[in-house]
Amino acid sequence: MATANNKVRFLSPKPPKPDRPLFVFLPGMDGSGLLLRPQIAKLVQDFDIRCLTLPANDMASWEVLVTETIALIEAEKEANQRPVYLCGESFGGCLAMKVVLEATELCDRLILVNPASSFRQQPWVQWGSHLTQWLPANLYPLSVIGLLPILASLGKIARDDRRALLEAMQAVPQNTSVWRLALVRSFNVDENQLRGIKQPTLVIASGADRLLPSIAEAKLLVKVIPQAEMVVLANSGHACLLETDVDLYAIMQAGNFLTKSEENLALVSSQ
C-alpha cells in the first residue's frame, strides 16, 4: 500500500490559511519542496502556501506528474475556491508550464524562476546530464558537491540554507537524478503552445546563472507568452530563491503582480 512518503503530495510549511489565496511551489530537481524556506516568512503574510514534494525514488513521466499536480491543486480549490498562484523553479518551471497548458483555468497567476526549459540551449549541460548515468556509485555524491558552486551563488546564501540545499540534492538517488535529467532533456513546449498561456506570468531570471542561460530563456518566454513580464536578478545564481537578498514577495509586489485582495492584505500588514 502506498504511504505518504512515496506519493507526490503537498507540504504545508505553515498552518493552512483557507481564507487566503493559494501559493503553490513546484521545486527544482531535488523535488523536496523544502527550498522555498527563505521566502516563506514574507509569503505567508498573504498566502496559503503549498510546496509540491516528489518521492526520492519517483520516476514518473511528465504526463503523470502533470496529472498528479493538477489533482492536488484541484483538491485544494474544491475545498475552498480562491485564486491560485503557481510558482515553478528550474525543473518545476517546466512542470508549471505543462500544468497551465493542460488545465488552462486552474491557476490565476504563473511565476517561472530560472525555468529549465532553457536546458536545450546549453550543450555542455546536456552532455553532463548524460554523463551522470555512467558515474560510479561512489563518485556520485562527490559530483553533487562539485555541482554546488555552479548551481548556487554560495556566498549569497545563509549557512543553514547552503546545508539544506546540499542535503536536498544528496537525498536524490543517482537513478532518480538520471531520470529527471532525461525528463528535462525531453521537455518540449513550442511557441504556439506558449502563446496559449493566458495567465499573467512573471519570469524571474538570474544574471549570474552558471547552470543555464536563464536571461536568454526569459527573453524568449516574455516575447511569446501574451501577458508575461521579466525581472532580472543581475547578481543572482541559479538557486536564487535561497539567497538572503532575494525577496520573492517584494518582486511580485513591485511588478504589480498581486491581485487586489493581496494588495489590500499587504496594505493592512504594513500599517
Buried (B, 14 or more C-beta within 10 A) or exposed (E): EEEEEEEBBBBEBEEBBEEBBBBBBBBBBBBBBBBBBBBBEBBBBBBBBBBBBBBBEBBBEBEEBBBBBBEBBEEBBEEEEBBBBBBBBBBBBBBBBBBBBBBEEBBBBBBBBBBBBBBBBBEEBBEBBEEBBEBEEEEBEEBBEEBBEBBBBBEBBEEEBBEBBBEBBEBBBBBBBBBBBBBBBEBEBEEEEBEEBEBBBBBBBBEBBEBBBBBEBBBBBBEBBEEBBBBBBEBBBBBBBBBEEBBBBEBBBEBEBBBEBBEEBBEEEEE
